[in-house]
Amino acid sequence: MLDFTITFAITIVNLVILFFILRAILFKPVTKFMDERSAKIRNDIDSAEKDRAAAKVLLEQYADKLKTAREDAVAIVRQAQEQADVMAAIRLEETRREAETLIANARRQIESERKAATLLFKAEAAHLVIAASSRLLQREVNAEDSLRLAGRIVEEMENRE
């Protein structure tokens, strides 16, 4: 039993020595490695959180810029539509004026042609009346009589209008 006690005591001393040796050689470097690794993980997590916060800020800025860009695009489209409406109104007014000018010119031309046709009709009527009168009178009407009769006929026709 003494052997057992001595063996037991030597084993315990060996274990204590082994513990201190392992602690100096193995546990301290492992603990140091684990602490460094924990610190690195904490730093990575902190860095990731900072990056996430920065990304969130950038996302908000991007969203604001996108919203502003959309509002600007809507304003540009609205302004372009207003300009197009103004230009269309101006073009419509120009077209209306051109149409009125064409209509007025056509009316003047029609009136001019109507007057010319009336004068032609009066001259033809005067020739017919002179021809009919000369047949009725059975004699030749001279130029002076012809002009006098034509003038009276034209005056009578103008008075009727």
Protein Blocks (a to p, Z undefined) as FASTA:
>chain_A
ZZmmmmmmmmmmmmmmmmmmmmmmmmmmmmmmmmmmmmmmmmmmmmmmmmmmmmmmmmmm
mmmmmmmmmmmmmmmmmmmmmmmmmmmmmmmmmmmmmmmmmmmmmmmmmmmmmmmmmmmm
mmmmmmmmmmmmmmmnopacdfklmmmmmmmmmmmmmmmZZ
